[in-house]
Amino acid sequence: MKFTELMVDIETMGTSKNGPIIQIGAVYFSMKTGEYGNEYLINLDLEDAIKHGAKPDGSTIYWWMAQSKAARDGLTTNDIPFMKEDQGLQDFNQYWAKAKRVWSHATFDFCMLMESMRRRDIQPTSHYRKARDIRTLTGLADMSREEIETTRTERAGTHHNGLDDAIYQVAYCHAAYQKINNELRRIANGN
C-alpha cells in the first residue's frame, strides 16, 4: 500500500454517540505530499441502524432537509454501495485495518465509528491510539476557518458527501502540515 495515513468523514442522522451513521467516506493519503489513493464510500441502512439501537435526532434530520439536492441524493443513489449497518461497519473495519493513523474530526467521526462498532459487537481493527484530530492540526497551524476554506480554489465534489469531504480534508490538513513545517524550519534557521 502506497499510503498509510487515512482520512475519514462520516455523515449521520444524529450527533450523539449513538447517532446512526448513514455514510462513510475515506481515503488513504500522504500528509507530506497531499497525494491520495485508495478511496472508500458506502451508504448504511438507516432503518437497520435504528432497529439495532442507533438514535437519530430531529435537528439533524431537519439539517439534512436543508442541504443540497446532490448531498441528499448521494445518500440514496444506486451509484454508491448500500449496506446493512453491521455489514457496512465490518467492511469498513477491514478497510481501515492497515492505517498507521486515522485522521478525522476525532471527537466526532472516530468516536461514532468506534461506538457503532461496539454497539454491533464488532471488534475494531483500528486502535484508539491511531486517532488523529484535524481540528487540532489546523489549530496548531493557526489556520482560520477562512484560510481552511480557501486552501483549494475549487472544492471538488459535493459538500456532505463522505468521500468528497475526506478528500477536501486531506487538502487542508496537508496545507496545515506544510505551514507548521515551514515555521519550524524558519525557527531552526534563526529567522
N, C-alpha and C positions, 0 to 999 in steps of 0.2 A: 504494500500500500504506500503510495507516494506521500500522502498527508496523514498526520496523526492527530491534529487538532480538530475538534468537531464543534460546529456552531449549531445550536438547536433553537427553534422557535415553535411554540405551540399556540393553537387557537382553542379557546374554551367557551363553554356556556355557563361559566361561574368563576368567581375569583377566590373562593375559599379553597382550602387544601383539598376538599372533596369535590371541587367543581369538575364537571365532565370535560375531558379533552376531546375535541372533535376533529382536530387536525394536528399532525406532527410533520414539521419540515426540518431538514437538517442537511448539512454539507460539510465534508471534510475539507480542510484548508491549511494554508501556511500563514502563520501570523507575520512572519518576516517579509514575505513577498506579496501577500494578499491574494495569491492564486488559490483557486479552489477546484475540487474534483468531484468525487463520488457524491451524488445528490440523493436525497430521500424525501418523499412526500406521500403521505397517506391520510385518508379521512377515516374517522372512527364513528361507529354507530351510536348516536346519542341515546336512542331508546334503550339499547343494550347496556350502556353505561349507567343510566338511571336505574334500570332493573337490578343492577348489581351494586347499588349504593352510592353512586355519584349524585350530587345535589346541585342542580342548576339554580341560578338566581335571576329574578325578573329584570333587574337593572342591566345585566349582561345581555340578556335576550333583547331588550329594548335597544341597547347599544348596537347589537348586530343588525337590527332592523334599519338603523340609520347609516350603515356602511354602504359602500358602493355595490352596485349590482354584480360586478365582477368578483368582488370578495365573497358575497353571499352565494353566488353561483358556484364558486370554487369549492364550497362545502358539499355540494350535491351532484357535481358533474361525474359523468362516467369516465372522464379522462384521467381521473386520479383514483388509484386503488381504494376501495371501500371495504373495511373490515369490521367484524365484531370487535368490541373493546379488548377482550383478552387476546384474541388472535393478533390484533394490531400492536398491542403492547409487547407481546412475545416477539413479533417480527422486528420491532424497533430495538428491543433488548439485544437481539443478535447483531443488529446494525451498529450500535454504539459500543459494542464489546471491545473493539480494537482502539478506541480513542485513548490517547495519552491524557488529554484534558478535554473537558466538556464545557464549552462557553455558552452562556445564555444570560437572561435576567435570572440569576441563580436563586434569588429568593422567591421566584415565581415558577418559571418553566421547569427547572431541575427539580424543585421540591414537589411540584404537582405530578411530574412523571414518576418520581420515587413513591409518592403516596398512592397514586393509581396502581402502580405495580404491587405495592404492599396490599392494597385492598383486594386485588385479584390473585393474591398468593403467588406472585411471580418474583423469583429471586433476581434482583438487578445484577447484570453483568458489569455495570459501572459502579464504582465505589464513590461515596460522598466526597472523598478526598480529591476526586478528579474535577469537581465542580469549580468553575471559574466565573466571576461576575463581570459582565460587560459594563455595568454602571460604575463599578469600582475602577476598572481600567480607564474609562473615559474621564472619570473624576480625577484620577492621578495625573492624567494628561492635561487637566484643566480645560477640557473641551466643553464649551457651552452647547446647549441644545441646538442653537442656530448653527454653530460650527459643525456639529454632527450631521445636521440635515443638509448642509451644503458640501459635505465631503465628496459626494458624487454629483456631478452636474445634472445627470439624468438618472433618476431611480428607475431601474428596470422592473418590470412585472407589476404585480398587484399588491397594494397595501393590504395587510392582513391575510396574505397567503403565506403559510408557514415557510415554504422554501424561498420565496422571493424575499421575505423579511430576513431569513437567515443569511442569504447572500448579501443583502444590504448591510447587515450587522457585521459581516466579515470585512466589508469595505471600511466602515468607520472604526472598527477595532484595529485594523491594520494601520490606519492613519494615526490612531492614538498611540499605538506601539512605536511607530516611527517618530512621533513627536517626543515621546519620553526618551527614546534612544538618542535623538538629536540633542536634547537638553543635557543628557548625561555626558555625551561626547564634548559638548561645549564646556561643561563644568570641569571635566577631566583635562581639557586643554587650557584651563585657566582663563577662559573668556567670560 
